[in-house]
Structure formats: C-alpha cells, structure tokens
Amino acid sequence: MTKVILLAILFIVVARIFWRVFDGVIAGARTPANSPGPPASPVKLVRDPVCGTFVAPGTALSLTASGSTHYFCSDVCRESFRTGAA
C-alpha cells in the first residue's frame, strides 16, 4: 500500500514539473514581435555632463544654461554643474 501511495505522489510531482516546463516553453515562444500592436519607439538617451550617466530627457532633471539644455541623473549632479564644480 505504501508503494502505491509513493508512486502516486511521484507521478503527481513529475506531471507538475512537466506542465511547468511546458508552460515555460509556451510563454517563451511568445515574443513582442508576435504580439499585436506597434512596437515601442526607442528613446534617445543623453549624457549627464557631470557623472556621465545616460538619462532619458523626458524623465531627467534639466537645466538651461547659455542657451542649451543639459540633462542630469540627480539633483546632486545638477547642483554641481550649476555651481561650476563639474
């Protein structure tokens, strides 16, 4: 009787592992290229003049100086540029 119970538990565990792997393969086969809708447009990144980090202009902190706009990753970099410590 114990062998039957252990074999049933083993069968259940193996079946669950098989279905998890199968679901993973199916999920991996779905790529953004196969999904409906237009692809996302790329965002041009700009370089922080103080630390060199690349940031997206839409979400970065900015400062206009000498007629040009500079983008920063943090307030620390922006203040460092503003005070001339860069």
VEXTI-281790 format. One record per atom (N, C-alpha, C): residue number from 0; residue in one letter; chain; atom name; x, y, z. Coordinates in steps of 0.05 Angstrom, whole numbers, padded with zeros to 5 digits, always signed. Layout:
VEXTI-281790
VOSE     n   res   chain   atom        X        Y        Z
VOSE   NUM     A       A     CA        X        Y        Z
...
end
This chain:
VEXTI-281790
VOSE     n   res   chain   atom        X        Y        Z
VOSE     0     M       A      N   +00016   -00024   +00000
VOSE     0     M       A     CA   +00000   +00000   +00000
VOSE     0     M       A      C   +00017   +00025   +00000
VOSE     1     T       A      N   +00039   +00025   +00015
VOSE     1     T       A     CA   +00057   +00047   +00016
VOSE     1     T       A      C   +00070   +00053   -00011
VOSE     2     K       A      N   +00076   +00031   -00025
VOSE     2     K       A     CA   +00089   +00035   -00052
VOSE     2     K       A      C   +00069   +00049   -00071
VOSE     3     V       A      N   +00044   +00042   -00070
VOSE     3     V       A     CA   +00024   +00054   -00087
VOSE     3     V       A      C   +00022   +00084   -00081
VOSE     4     I       A      N   +00021   +00091   -00056
VOSE     4     I       A     CA   +00019   +00119   -00048
VOSE     4     I       A      C   +00044   +00135   -00057
VOSE     5     L       A      N   +00068   +00123   -00052
VOSE     5     L       A     CA   +00092   +00136   -00061
VOSE     5     L       A      C   +00094   +00139   -00091
VOSE     6     L       A      N   +00085   +00119   -00106
VOSE     6     L       A     CA   +00084   +00121   -00135
VOSE     6     L       A      C   +00064   +00142   -00145
VOSE     7     A       A      N   +00042   +00144   -00131
VOSE     7     A       A     CA   +00022   +00165   -00138
VOSE     7     A       A      C   +00034   +00193   -00133
VOSE     8     I       A      N   +00047   +00197   -00111
VOSE     8     I       A     CA   +00060   +00223   -00105
VOSE     8     I       A      C   +00081   +00229   -00126
VOSE     9     L       A      N   +00097   +00209   -00132
VOSE     9     L       A     CA   +00118   +00213   -00152
VOSE     9     L       A      C   +00106   +00220   -00179
VOSE    10     F       A      N   +00085   +00207   -00187
VOSE    10     F       A     CA   +00072   +00213   -00212
VOSE    10     F       A      C   +00061   +00242   -00212
VOSE    11     I       A      N   +00049   +00250   -00191
VOSE    11     I       A     CA   +00039   +00277   -00189
VOSE    11     I       A      C   +00061   +00298   -00191
VOSE    12     V       A      N   +00083   +00293   -00177
VOSE    12     V       A     CA   +00106   +00312   -00178
VOSE    12     V       A      C   +00118   +00313   -00206
VOSE    13     V       A      N   +00121   +00291   -00219
VOSE    13     V       A     CA   +00132   +00290   -00246
VOSE    13     V       A      C   +00113   +00304   -00266
VOSE    14     A       A      N   +00087   +00300   -00263
VOSE    14     A       A     CA   +00068   +00312   -00280
VOSE    14     A       A      C   +00068   +00343   -00277
VOSE    15     R       A      N   +00070   +00352   -00252
VOSE    15     R       A     CA   +00071   +00381   -00247
VOSE    15     R       A      C   +00096   +00394   -00259
VOSE    16     I       A      N   +00119   +00380   -00256
VOSE    16     I       A     CA   +00144   +00390   -00267
VOSE    16     I       A      C   +00142   +00391   -00298
VOSE    17     F       A      N   +00130   +00371   -00310
VOSE    17     F       A     CA   +00127   +00371   -00339
VOSE    17     F       A      C   +00110   +00394   -00348
VOSE    18     W       A      N   +00087   +00399   -00335
VOSE    18     W       A     CA   +00070   +00421   -00343
VOSE    18     W       A      C   +00082   +00448   -00338
VOSE    19     R       A      N   +00098   +00451   -00317
VOSE    19     R       A     CA   +00112   +00477   -00313
VOSE    19     R       A      C   +00132   +00482   -00335
VOSE    20     V       A      N   +00147   +00462   -00343
VOSE    20     V       A     CA   +00166   +00465   -00364
VOSE    20     V       A      C   +00152   +00471   -00390
VOSE    21     F       A      N   +00130   +00457   -00396
VOSE    21     F       A     CA   +00115   +00461   -00420
VOSE    21     F       A      C   +00103   +00490   -00420
VOSE    22     D       A      N   +00092   +00499   -00398
VOSE    22     D       A     CA   +00082   +00527   -00397
VOSE    22     D       A      C   +00104   +00547   -00401
VOSE    23     G       A      N   +00128   +00542   -00391
VOSE    23     G       A     CA   +00151   +00560   -00394
VOSE    23     G       A      C   +00159   +00561   -00423
VOSE    24     V       A      N   +00159   +00539   -00437
VOSE    24     V       A     CA   +00166   +00538   -00466
VOSE    24     V       A      C   +00145   +00554   -00482
VOSE    25     I       A      N   +00120   +00551   -00475
VOSE    25     I       A     CA   +00099   +00566   -00490
VOSE    25     I       A      C   +00102   +00596   -00484
VOSE    26     A       A      N   +00106   +00603   -00459
VOSE    26     A       A     CA   +00109   +00631   -00452
VOSE    26     A       A      C   +00134   +00643   -00466
VOSE    27     G       A      N   +00155   +00628   -00468
VOSE    27     G       A     CA   +00180   +00638   -00481
VOSE    27     G       A      C   +00176   +00641   -00511
VOSE    28     A       A      N   +00158   +00625   -00522
VOSE    28     A       A     CA   +00154   +00627   -00551
VOSE    28     A       A      C   +00139   +00652   -00558
VOSE    29     R       A      N   +00125   +00664   -00539
VOSE    29     R       A     CA   +00110   +00689   -00544
VOSE    29     R       A      C   +00130   +00712   -00542
VOSE    30     T       A      N   +00136   +00724   -00564
VOSE    30     T       A     CA   +00155   +00746   -00564
VOSE    30     T       A      C   +00140   +00772   -00570
VOSE    31     P       A      N   +00151   +00795   -00563
VOSE    31     P       A     CA   +00138   +00820   -00570
VOSE    31     P       A      C   +00133   +00823   -00600
VOSE    32     A       A      N   +00149   +00811   -00617
VOSE    32     A       A     CA   +00144   +00813   -00646
VOSE    32     A       A      C   +00119   +00798   -00654
VOSE    33     N       A      N   +00111   +00779   -00638
VOSE    33     N       A     CA   +00086   +00764   -00644
VOSE    33     N       A      C   +00062   +00777   -00632
VOSE    34     S       A      N   +00066   +00796   -00614
VOSE    34     S       A     CA   +00043   +00808   -00601
VOSE    34     S       A      C   +00031   +00830   -00618
VOSE    35     P       A      N   +00005   +00834   -00616
VOSE    35     P       A     CA   -00008   +00855   -00632
VOSE    35     P       A      C   +00000   +00883   -00623
VOSE    36     G       A      N   -00002   +00902   -00641
VOSE    36     G       A     CA   +00004   +00929   -00635
VOSE    36     G       A      C   +00031   +00938   -00646
VOSE    37     P       A      N   +00035   +00964   -00648
VOSE    37     P       A     CA   +00060   +00974   -00659
VOSE    37     P       A      C   +00082   +00971   -00638
VOSE    38     P       A      N   +00107   +00968   -00647
VOSE    38     P       A     CA   +00130   +00966   -00629
VOSE    38     P       A      C   +00134   +00993   -00615
VOSE    39     A       A      N   +00145   +00992   -00591
VOSE    39     A       A     CA   +00151   +01016   -00577
VOSE    39     A       A      C   +00174   +01031   -00591
VOSE    40     S       A      N   +00171   +01058   -00592
VOSE    40     S       A     CA   +00192   +01073   -00605
VOSE    40     S       A      C   +00216   +01077   -00586
VOSE    41     P       A      N   +00240   +01076   -00597
VOSE    41     P       A     CA   +00264   +01079   -00580
VOSE    41     P       A      C   +00266   +01107   -00568
VOSE    42     V       A      N   +00278   +01109   -00545
VOSE    42     V       A     CA   +00283   +01135   -00532
VOSE    42     V       A      C   +00312   +01142   -00535
VOSE    43     K       A      N   +00318   +01165   -00545
VOSE    43     K       A     CA   +00345   +01174   -00547
VOSE    43     K       A      C   +00355   +01183   -00520
VOSE    44     L       A      N   +00377   +01172   -00511
VOSE    44     L       A     CA   +00388   +01179   -00485
VOSE    44     L       A      C   +00409   +01201   -00488
VOSE    45     V       A      N   +00412   +01218   -00468
VOSE    45     V       A     CA   +00432   +01239   -00468
VOSE    45     V       A      C   +00450   +01235   -00444
VOSE    46     R       A      N   +00474   +01245   -00445
VOSE    46     R       A     CA   +00494   +01240   -00425
VOSE    46     R       A      C   +00494   +01263   -00404
VOSE    47     D       A      N   +00494   +01255   -00379
VOSE    47     D       A     CA   +00497   +01274   -00357
VOSE    47     D       A      C   +00525   +01286   -00358
VOSE    48     P       A      N   +00528   +01313   -00360
VOSE    48     P       A     CA   +00554   +01325   -00363
VOSE    48     P       A      C   +00572   +01323   -00338
VOSE    49     V       A      N   +00560   +01316   -00316
VOSE    49     V       A     CA   +00576   +01314   -00291
VOSE    49     V       A      C   +00587   +01286   -00286
VOSE    50     C       A      N   +00569   +01266   -00285
VOSE    50     C       A     CA   +00578   +01239   -00278
VOSE    50     C       A      C   +00580   +01221   -00302
VOSE    51     G       A      N   +00568   +01228   -00325
VOSE    51     G       A     CA   +00570   +01212   -00349
VOSE    51     G       A      C   +00548   +01191   -00352
VOSE    52     T       A      N   +00529   +01191   -00334
VOSE    52     T       A     CA   +00507   +01172   -00336
VOSE    52     T       A      C   +00488   +01180   -00359
VOSE    53     F       A      N   +00478   +01160   -00373
VOSE    53     F       A     CA   +00459   +01165   -00395
VOSE    53     F       A      C   +00431   +01166   -00383
VOSE    54     V       A      N   +00416   +01186   -00390
VOSE    54     V       A     CA   +00389   +01190   -00379
VOSE    54     V       A      C   +00369   +01196   -00402
VOSE    55     A       A      N   +00344   +01190   -00397
VOSE    55     A       A     CA   +00323   +01196   -00417
VOSE    55     A       A      C   +00314   +01225   -00412
VOSE    56     P       A      N   +00314   +01242   -00432
VOSE    56     P       A     CA   +00307   +01270   -00428
VOSE    56     P       A      C   +00279   +01275   -00416
VOSE    57     G       A      N   +00261   +01257   -00422
VOSE    57     G       A     CA   +00234   +01260   -00412
VOSE    57     G       A      C   +00231   +01257   -00382
VOSE    58     T       A      N   +00249   +01242   -00370
VOSE    58     T       A     CA   +00246   +01237   -00341
VOSE    58     T       A      C   +00270   +01249   -00326
VOSE    59     A       A      N   +00289   +01261   -00339
VOSE    59     A       A     CA   +00313   +01271   -00325
VOSE    59     A       A      C   +00309   +01299   -00315
VOSE    60     L       A      N   +00325   +01307   -00296
VOSE    60     L       A     CA   +00325   +01335   -00287
VOSE    60     L       A      C   +00340   +01352   -00308
VOSE    61     S       A      N   +00332   +01376   -00312
VOSE    61     S       A     CA   +00345   +01392   -00333
VOSE    61     S       A      C   +00352   +01420   -00322
VOSE    62     L       A      N   +00370   +01433   -00337
VOSE    62     L       A     CA   +00379   +01460   -00331
VOSE    62     L       A      C   +00386   +01473   -00357
VOSE    63     T       A      N   +00376   +01497   -00362
VOSE    63     T       A     CA   +00383   +01511   -00386
VOSE    63     T       A      C   +00403   +01532   -00379
VOSE    64     A       A      N   +00426   +01530   -00393
VOSE    64     A       A     CA   +00448   +01549   -00388
VOSE    64     A       A      C   +00461   +01555   -00415
VOSE    65     S       A      N   +00467   +01581   -00419
VOSE    65     S       A     CA   +00480   +01590   -00444
VOSE    65     S       A      C   +00464   +01582   -00469
VOSE    66     G       A      N   +00437   +01582   -00466
VOSE    66     G       A     CA   +00421   +01576   -00489
VOSE    66     G       A      C   +00418   +01546   -00496
VOSE    67     S       A      N   +00430   +01528   -00481
VOSE    67     S       A     CA   +00427   +01500   -00486
VOSE    67     S       A      C   +00417   +01486   -00461
VOSE    68     T       A      N   +00402   +01464   -00465
VOSE    68     T       A     CA   +00391   +01449   -00443
VOSE    68     T       A      C   +00409   +01426   -00436
VOSE    69     H       A      N   +00415   +01422   -00411
VOSE    69     H       A     CA   +00431   +01400   -00401
VOSE    69     H       A      C   +00413   +01382   -00384
VOSE    70     Y       A      N   +00417   +01356   -00385
VOSE    70     Y       A     CA   +00401   +01337   -00370
VOSE    70     Y       A      C   +00418   +01323   -00350
VOSE    71     F       A      N   +00407   +01317   -00326
VOSE    71     F       A     CA   +00422   +01306   -00304
VOSE    71     F       A      C   +00407   +01282   -00292
VOSE    72     C       A      N   +00422   +01264   -00281
VOSE    72     C       A     CA   +00411   +01240   -00268
VOSE    72     C       A      C   +00401   +01246   -00240
VOSE    73     S       A      N   +00412   +01266   -00227
VOSE    73     S       A     CA   +00403   +01272   -00199
VOSE    73     S       A      C   +00406   +01301   -00194
VOSE    74     D       A      N   +00394   +01309   -00172
VOSE    74     D       A     CA   +00396   +01337   -00163
VOSE    74     D       A      C   +00425   +01344   -00155
VOSE    75     V       A      N   +00440   +01325   -00145
VOSE    75     V       A     CA   +00468   +01330   -00137
VOSE    75     V       A      C   +00484   +01337   -00162
VOSE    76     C       A      N   +00480   +01323   -00184
VOSE    76     C       A     CA   +00495   +01329   -00208
VOSE    76     C       A      C   +00487   +01356   -00219
VOSE    77     R       A      N   +00461   +01362   -00218
VOSE    77     R       A     CA   +00451   +01388   -00229
VOSE    77     R       A      C   +00463   +01411   -00212
VOSE    78     E       A      N   +00463   +01408   -00186
VOSE    78     E       A     CA   +00474   +01430   -00169
VOSE    78     E       A      C   +00504   +01432   -00172
VOSE    79     S       A      N   +00518   +01410   -00176
VOSE    79     S       A     CA   +00547   +01410   -00181
VOSE    79     S       A      C   +00553   +01425   -00207
VOSE    80     F       A      N   +00537   +01421   -00228
VOSE    80     F       A     CA   +00540   +01434   -00253
VOSE    80     F       A      C   +00534   +01464   -00250
VOSE    81     R       A      N   +00513   +01470   -00236
VOSE    81     R       A     CA   +00504   +01498   -00232
VOSE    81     R       A      C   +00525   +01514   -00217
VOSE    82     T       A      N   +00538   +01503   -00197
VOSE    82     T       A     CA   +00558   +01517   -00181
VOSE    82     T       A      C   +00586   +01517   -00195
VOSE    83     G       A      N   +00588   +01502   -00216
VOSE    83     G       A     CA   +00614   +01502   -00230
VOSE    83     G       A      C   +00634   +01482   -00220
VOSE    84     A       A      N   +00625   +01464   -00202
VOSE    84     A       A     CA   +00644   +01444   -00191
VOSE    84     A       A      C   +00649   +01421   -00210
VOSE    85     A       A      N   +00635   +01420   -00232
VOSE    85     A       A     CA   +00638   +01398   -00251
VOSE    85     A       A      C   +00664   +01397   -00264
end
